[in-house]
């Protein structure tokens, strides 16, 4: 039987060999954390390599994702569908072993990591999902939701402010099944961290409300096993296990040095390391006895079989709850949810009330949340302002997890990462709100939502310079363009209550990516539509109003509050005898995804006289108006004044639009008619 050190050394040699073959990567951290991983995965982790999606598996998150070869080695050795050829293809084009772990690409990778701090914050969301689902579905004698979330994190994760946000929230909520391992090796890219990271980290986590287990030798299997067992016994607090380790453990020339952090050890150093470790096997060769000792498939099958038997007993006793649990974990929406929203849209169209879209959004939630029990809301300390708390919703606390609303505190980045974790875990559709200008704080989490194709809904209000008196620090200008440039992000900026409901319907029904709902504080006039036009909102961009008597000469494109401005300009153009068209484009990404015939029917190539109107950065709109077109938008920061005064100052008026129409039509044989 191999020794524990030999089992850990299998991780070390695979990691250093794969990095060497790729001629790039990070060998030091996998070599340093190998003993921690060996004890956790072989003695505690509940998982089934043959079914990476088993609902009640433990979740393992590698927050310091640059140490990806640690995770790939673990997945390969324990029996996941990750071959030695995949290991050899580390960091190569289209391989299953990219430079940083990517969810959806590699079997067994629970979340995409690499941007430091995001892994631990996402793990908080996973642990929160487990706690809330257990509260909702477990019954006496039937614990169908009962698993841990483990996360490895390094000094870099500890230094990132995001880890502070997430750890504080986890401690406040008392997430006892969250266990984090701090790889305390004292090294980062620039060298020994004592010159720039002198925090009393254990004291900090104790202050957050965590159980902190200190002075654990990260290379001593017995000490690690004892620490993990202690962490698992604590049910009221998350636990931090502080593991003192040596980066590149076993390397005689580079252990304990930043030189092993982000570069191959080199062939000569690898030969020397093999000698120190007593590993007398060629690269990428794992002895059969070590392979057999690592193989977790039989144990995983047995663990899942026991759970299946428990679940069958649960289903017999509580059939409705069992069916609901499986539906939610599958990600399917409940029957009739779209009918509820469709009826709400029709009622809004009939009522024709003017209101801020943040208010309209809350009204959608009032009807959607009762129909969609997995809808889980929250806000970064702006609940009343952003309208994210629906009628009758209850906020969770550490004493009561039966609610469906989370007070995240002033933690925009942390909130966004936690929502990613909730979505990745399964069982919830998370949404969270803040002001649009603060999307900047959350940007990297938004990016990972899109990269991982997760159904996460971001509610961003106070959408423009109409914020007014709060001034340019709170007036979003470039944020809309930033969001729209994120691949796979769907952004909605609705012009009235009906488009707001359509935005929610699209976001809820979208399984393969996140959505941003960009909502106003200012009132938005209701727009009249017939049934056909109402249905066309789902296309993302559609003809809202059009002159009769032939093809349009001029196209006005607008979103949000500027749609009503475009409609007013349309009326003025009609009085001048011009044939115009108003296109509402609440979601440009959805419009771009339509077939060519639809796009041509809305924005025909033959009409070059185009003006786009949006109270945000204007450059983004050039792709729709072309070189001859014009944009009424922002090319600077805003000003502090009443919203209407700021709006007029920056040219959001009918007169300004008509002036731009004149300019653009000089290129299109336009002549003013009296």
PyMOL commands that set and color helices and strands:
alter all, ss='L'
color gray80, all
select helices_A, chain A and resi 4-22+27-43+65-78+84-88+118-137+155-159+161-173+193-195+201-208+221-233+258-260+267-277+288-294+297-317+319-330+337-351+357-371+383-386+412-425+436-451+465-470+479-484+497-509+531-539+562-575+588-592+596-602+619-625+643-649+654-668
alter helices_A, ss='H'
color red, helices_A
select strands_A, chain A and resi 59-62+149-154+178-184+187-188+191-192+211-217+239-244+355-356+375-379+405-407+429-435+457-461+490-492+515-518+523-524+542-546+554-558+580-584+610-617+630-634
alter strands_A, ss='S'
color yellow, strands_A
deselect
rebuild
show_as cartoon
